[in-house]
């Protein structure tokens, strides 16, 4: 059971919440309700120690999966989080793009009145069904219709759903359309072009000439990564996923001095890079009006809340957005932008 601190043991900043308690709050109030209905939120979470942080990460991943969200973890120790394009690439690397495209193609077949069974739902291939195949030839044979007419109908549906959604970045729409067309097997998109688009989404060094046929003329960079991430979150609910949960761990920012060369692991940050990382978070907070169906959690170690060199006080633009100068020292507001987790409030089996 969870225990509250006794009188005189209230930690700096309020009584805090247990990791399990806060994850359950996020699941109930945000994932199951607000974000599912198209909302967006960015939460800064102060972890008590490594054990509390690990419990929070695991709990959030489980809650996201239970509610039908795509969960993507981004650790500053492994990803250069001060570059927003690297954040997108880290998220994109955890997305099953082909599965999502397949769902979009099935929806297009449904809209054209030629439904295709989904093998993941337990459908079995038989002489009476196309066995989940998404190629126009297989579906046309099953329904005994002209493949060219079926292709026109399905492609029209895809173009209306993707190209017609101006809330998505143009490059994102074109990329998803190419992945969907590849599943149709009509020859519009060959495996090489499909693989080039997938590599582009994941930040691969794809020659731009290989993307020209997809009408994509720029690599993923700082100029377009944020719009691509916004587009991904917006698109997910249209392909059967509740939304996007990004779990961003910034504990590595607290490391001010690199260890000896032989002991270094992953990414380390100068003070300038730390400020750039805070700027990325600040931009996510300011973009909540245009974000949809996404929850971003930013985990910080306690020292970064007060450290004037590498902590939030060093970047006032972010600190002012999550500041909690007015608070009840014995009761944390779980709806606040910044929430502290307390190791003493963990559930004991």
Phi, psi and omega in degrees: 000159180273146178235142178270149176300145178284169179304138180087355181248015182292121182290157180304127177099001178121174185290339178076180178226151172287153181301314180296321181296317182287322177299318179296323176297313179300319180298313185286313188273333184248300185295319183277349186224281190300307182292323179300329180271013175103005180281172179216144181207148175238124181242130173263122185242125179262112181276142181291316178200184182299325180293318178294317180299315179298321179294321179294313180301313181296318180294320180294319179298318180293319180294319179297316179296319181295329181267002175084027180261157168276120181254129179231122178261137181228113182255126181297343177287340183245336186237137178284084189289350177282356176246114186296331178293327177288329175295314178298316181299320178296320177292315182299328179292345179256010180258133173273083186299321182292323178294319179295319177298321178299321177295319178296322179293319177298321178296324178292320176297319178300315181295332178273004178072030175227071186295144178245129179294147179262116180301331180292341179269005176100004179290141180250141178292142179204166178302341184268353181227160176282006175064025179088357179296138182259000180290144180300321182299316182292316181292319179296321179295320180297318183268357179056053178235168179289122182301323182293320178291321178296318180299317179300318182294315183290319179296322178300318179297316180297316181295321179294320184284326184262299182294333181280349180270091184286356174285348178262146177299143184301316180298323178294316179299316181295319180297315180293323179297318179295320179296321179292317180297327179298325179290335181288339177064030182263002178093356179293321182231118180272168182304326180295317179291320177301314181295326177295319178295317178298317179295322178299315180299327183267013175081016180290156180277075182272130175302133182300334178298328180288343181258355186298322181293337177273000180065029176254123190241006180215143177286165175293125181210187183294339182281338185231354186296319182295319179292328177291320179293319176299319181293319179301311181298321181291325185282329186306315180296339179280349181239031170087006177250138186297326183163201185237135173241118178252119182255100187257119181254116183253022183301327183297338180297338182284347181280106185273335182233128180293141176289173176306154187308316183292345182254002182283139176221124175080213189256140174236157192234131168286171179298321179298320179292325176300315179296323176295323178296318177297325178295321177300316179295317180300321180291325175296318179297316181289343182267006183298338178289335180254343175287152174214147175058043181215140172238125177247123174249135182241108183268126179240145170286155185304325184296334181283353176282331186241343183296119183280352180264311184241359184264189181302324179300339180284347180226087187301329182299325177275319182301320180296333181279341181237007184300147180228051182300325180259115184202159172272118185293347180247004180211118179275138175274108184292345178277352184295160179291331179237127182231136179261137174258143184240124181300330183287352182256013179288150179286126178264122182301000000 
